[in-house]
């Protein structure tokens, strides 16, 4: 096996990195995940994830984690409502959506990010996750890399996998290809104890998902098992909008004033989200990498997930593609089909880029459709075809 007697370092403990570590660990590979979080108890932000049969669930099955996954996924969390700007529910698939189960290609079970991360961490040996390891730089050392972390520690690895997300610090060691702005900026909001703090919106979402959209704007909600309501507010902007808007996104009241003006024609009840202090707010400009990106493969370094192919979230593909990357890279590195690491990495990256290009193109089409002036009707037309 190509990884015999090699030290492998995965930078970043997201779903893709942890899945890859699990798969390699089960093959006896000397692998460590270096994660910037101080410990495993750091709160996970973001909406729930729906895993797809041919990507995320396939990786779970290969890793021997399907039974654990079934303990933590949230039946019914995929049920959705679509509403207009006046809070009129124009489509409700609660009680209408066909019942599906594991093995059905259309079944996309939902799981919160925290429980998914927890089950992946629990599948690893304790010593194989190194916490409080925020990557700063790495330097060539022999045939591998010396890796430096913000806490002053260093480590050597023969092979490094960048799994450190959309703003990867490791990617630049592979390629200087820059991301492209999608034309959409989102404001991610999390409301904690939402049933108490935003009771009307919590009731409207109905323990599932809510897509409210009109006039080129989106207000997407999903509930989490811990009582959090995750919200993604999307609008079309220029690339420098966050900087030039003058909004202090650390100031809830400033964001509330912006929302009140930006969504002035929307029913004022949407402003309920700013009536609580149990809130976090993060602006997120949406980028993607070029559809035709490619680079020269290296024998000691590659990347997976958003580090390799970041994309907007409007097709629900990010985590699934990261898990697919993990599975495919594992199969390549543990096979006997390649005589050297450079050939193996090149084979993997060519296939990954081709797959990600197709998914990114679909995602960009959906991002554009979701923020079209006629977005509500376009989404209704799509779901009317499904049902």
FENMOWO-V385050 format. One record per residue. N is the residue number from 0. RES is the residue in one small letter. PSI is psi as a letter, one per 20 degrees, with the letter a starting at -180 (none if undefined). Layout:
# FENMOWO-V385050
n: [N	N]
res: [RES	RES]
psi: [PSI	PSI]
This chain:
# FENMOWO-V385050
n: [0	1	2	3	4	5	6	7	8	9	10	11	12	13	14	15	16	17	18	19	20	21	22	23	24	25	26	27	28	29	30	31	32	33	34	35	36	37	38	39	40	41	42	43	44	45	46	47	48	49	50	51	52	53	54	55	56	57	58	59	60	61	62	63	64	65	66	67	68	69	70	71	72	73	74	75	76	77	78	79	80	81	82	83	84	85	86	87	88	89	90	91	92	93	94	95	96	97	98	99	100	101	102	103	104	105	106	107	108	109	110	111	112	113	114	115	116	117	118	119	120	121	122	123	124	125	126	127	128	129	130	131	132	133	134	135	136	137	138	139	140	141	142	143	144	145	146	147	148	149	150	151	152	153	154	155	156	157	158	159	160	161	162	163	164	165	166	167	168	169	170	171	172	173	174	175	176	177	178	179	180	181	182	183	184	185	186	187	188	189	190	191	192	193	194	195	196	197	198	199	200	201	202	203	204	205	206	207	208	209	210	211	212	213	214	215	216	217	218	219	220	221	222	223	224	225	226	227	228	229	230	231	232	233	234	235	236	237	238	239	240	241	242	243	244	245	246	247	248	249	250	251	252	253	254	255	256	257	258	259	260	261	262	263	264	265	266	267	268	269	270	271	272	273	274	275	276	277	278	279	280	281	282	283	284	285	286	287	288	289	290	291	292	293	294	295	296	297	298	299	300	301	302	303	304	305	306	307	308	309	310	311	312	313	314	315	316	317	318	319	320	321	322	323	324	325	326	327	328	329	330	331	332	333	334	335	336	337	338	339	340	341	342	343	344	345	346	347	348	349	350	351	352	353	354	355	356	357	358	359	360	361	362	363	364	365	366	367	368	369	370	371	372	373	374	375	376	377	378	379	380	381	382	383	384	385	386]
res: [x	x	x	x	x	x	x	x	x	x	x	x	x	x	x	x	x	x	x	x	x	x	x	x	x	x	x	x	x	x	x	x	x	x	x	x	x	x	x	x	x	x	x	x	x	x	x	x	x	x	x	x	x	x	x	x	x	x	x	x	x	x	x	x	x	x	x	x	x	x	x	x	x	x	x	x	x	x	x	x	x	x	x	x	x	x	x	x	x	x	x	x	x	x	x	x	x	x	x	x	x	x	x	x	x	x	x	x	x	x	x	x	x	x	x	x	x	x	x	x	x	x	x	x	x	x	x	x	x	x	x	x	x	x	x	x	x	x	x	x	x	x	x	x	x	x	x	x	x	x	x	x	x	x	x	x	x	x	x	x	x	x	x	x	x	x	x	x	x	x	x	x	x	x	x	x	x	x	x	x	x	x	x	x	x	x	x	x	x	x	x	x	x	x	x	x	x	x	x	x	x	x	x	x	x	x	x	x	x	x	x	x	x	x	x	x	x	x	x	x	x	x	x	x	x	x	x	x	x	x	x	x	x	x	x	x	x	x	x	x	x	x	x	x	x	x	x	x	x	x	x	x	x	x	x	x	x	x	x	x	x	x	x	x	x	x	x	x	x	x	x	x	x	x	x	x	x	x	x	x	x	x	x	x	x	x	x	x	x	x	x	x	x	x	x	x	x	x	x	x	x	x	x	x	x	x	x	x	x	x	x	x	x	x	x	x	x	x	x	x	x	x	x	x	x	x	x	x	x	x	x	x	x	x	x	x	x	x	x	x	x	x	x	x	x	x	x	x	x	x	x	x	x	x	x	x	x	x	x	x	x	x	x	x	x	x	x	x	x	x	x	x	x	x	x	x	x	x	x	x	x	x	x	x	x	x	x]
psi: [p	h	j	p	k	q	p	p	p	p	o	p	l	a	g	g	g	h	g	g	g	g	g	h	g	i	j	j	q	n	q	p	p	o	p	h	q	h	r	i	j	p	p	p	r	r	r	r	p	p	p	q	g	j	e	g	h	g	g	g	g	h	i	k	j	h	h	g	g	h	h	i	r	n	p	i	i	i	q	q	q	p	q	a	i	j	k	p	o	i	p	o	j	o	i	h	p	p	p	r	r	p	i	p	h	i	p	m	q	q	q	q	h	g	h	g	g	g	h	g	g	h	i	q	q	h	i	j	o	o	r	l	m	o	p	g	r	q	q	p	o	c	j	b	q	p	p	p	q	h	j	i	q	r	q	q	q	h	p	p	p	o	k	k	a	h	l	p	i	h	h	i	i	g	q	j	p	q	r	p	p	i	i	p	p	q	o	p	p	p	p	q	l	h	h	h	h	m	h	g	h	g	h	h	h	l	k	c	q	p	o	p	q	q	k	j	q	q	n	p	q	q	q	q	h	j	j	q	o	p	p	o	o	p	q	p	r	r	h	j	g	g	g	i	h	j	p	o	i	i	o	g	h	g	h	g	g	g	g	h	g	h	k	h	i	q	p	i	h	h	i	h	h	j	i	q	i	m	q	q	p	p	p	o	p	o	r	r	q	q	h	k	q	q	r	p	q	q	i	j	p	a	q	r	b	h	h	h	l	q	q	r	j	j	j	k	i	g	h	g	h	g	h	g	g	g	g	g	g	g	h	g	h	j	r	k	i	q	i	r	h	g	g	g	g	g	g	g	h	g	g	g	h	g	g	h	g	g	h	g	g	g	g	h	g	h	g	g	g	h	k	q	h	k	h	g	h	g	g	g	g	g	h	h	h	g	none]
